[in-house]
Amino acid sequence: MTTETIAIIAGIFLVVLILSLYIIFWFRDKQRPAVPQQPNQNLINLRLSAYERLVILSERISLPSLISRLPAGDMNVRQTQAVWIENIKHEFDYNLSQQIYVSKEVWQAVNNLREQNIFIINQMANTLPY
């Protein structure tokens, strides 16, 4: 046998060995039952934090909270209306990114609260004299 023949046989042997090992490991991985994934603890913490922030947001944009935090003082009705609505929008915008971590239903509830409070403020302002 020549050196070239031995090299060719050794090369073929290596290719067959590598393919065999690949096939063995591939089938072995396919036969393993899937291990249920535990939720990532970081993701759980982010979601919990998002729910906490949305609770705080809901409290801060509630009408009793707005009235006590932002008293009308010397402002007229339209100025008070503008300040309260601007504050609601600012609080909401500040927490806008939390929608990534909460369910669609929760985010829709927070959005509805914002819209309802703005609607109530507008309705009250329209019934009061300037």
N, C-alpha and C positions, 0 to 999 in steps of 0.2 A: 504494500500500500504506500502510496506517495503521501507527502505532506499535505498536498492540496485535497486529496480524498479525505484524509483525517479531519482537516479543517471543515470541509463541507458536512461530514457526518456529525461533527461536534456542533456546528451551527444549527443543523436540522434538529439535533437532540435538544439544544437550548430553546429553540422556538417551540417545539412540542411540549417541553417542560413548562415553559411560561404560559402557554395556552391552557395546558391542563390545570395548572394552579389557578389561573384566572377563572376557568369554568367551575372548578371545585368551590372556590370562595364565593362565586356568584350564586351558585345553587344553594350553598349553605346559608347565605344571607336571605335568600328568598324563602327558605323553609322556616326561618325563625318567626315566631308570632310577633306581631307588632306590639311594642311596649307603649302603653298609653302615656302620652306626654303630660307632665305636670305643668300647670300654667306657670309661666315665668314670674318669679316673685317681684321683679322690677315692674312688670306690666301691672300686676295686682296693685302694687303701691301707687303707680301712676293713676290707675282708675280710681282708687280710693281717694287720692288727693283731688282728683277732678270732681268727684261727687261732693267732697267737702267744700271745694271752692264754689260749686254751683249752689249749695245750701246757703253759703254766705252771700252770694250774688242775689239769691231770691230774697233774703232778708233785707239786703241793702236797697233793693229796688221796690220793696213793699211800700205802700202809701203811708202807713204810720211811721215808718223809718224815714222816708223822705221828708215828711212834715216836721219831724223832730230834729233832723239833721240840718235841714235847709229851710229855716223859718222865713216867712215872707218879709217880715220887717217893714221897710219903707218901699218895697216894690209894689207895683200895681199888679193886677191879675195877669196880664199878658207877660210881664217880666217873670213873675213867679212860675207861670206855665212853662216858659222857655227854659228857665233854670232847672226845673224838675225833670222835664223831658230830656234836656241835654245830659243831666246827671244819670238818668236811666240808660241812655244810649252809651255814655262813656263807660259805665259799669259793665254793660253787656259786651261792648267791644273789647274791654280789657280781658274778659273771660271767654272770648270767642274760640280760642284754641282748645278749650276743654271738651268741645263736641267730639273730638277725635277719640276720647277715652270712655265716653258714656254711650248708652243705648240711644237709638233714634227717638224712642218714646220719651225718654228723659229730656233730651235736648229740645224736642218739640214742646214739652210742657214748660220749660224755661222760656222758650221763645213766645209761647202763648201768654205767659205771665207778663212779659215785657210789653207785648202788644195790648193786652187788656189794661194794664196800668196807664199806658200812654192814652188809650181811648178814654178811660175814666177821667184823667186829668183834662183832656180836651173837652169832654162833655161838661165837666164842672166849670171850666173856664168860660165856656159859651153861655152858661146860665147866669153867671155873675156879671154885675156891671163893671165897666172898665174902671 
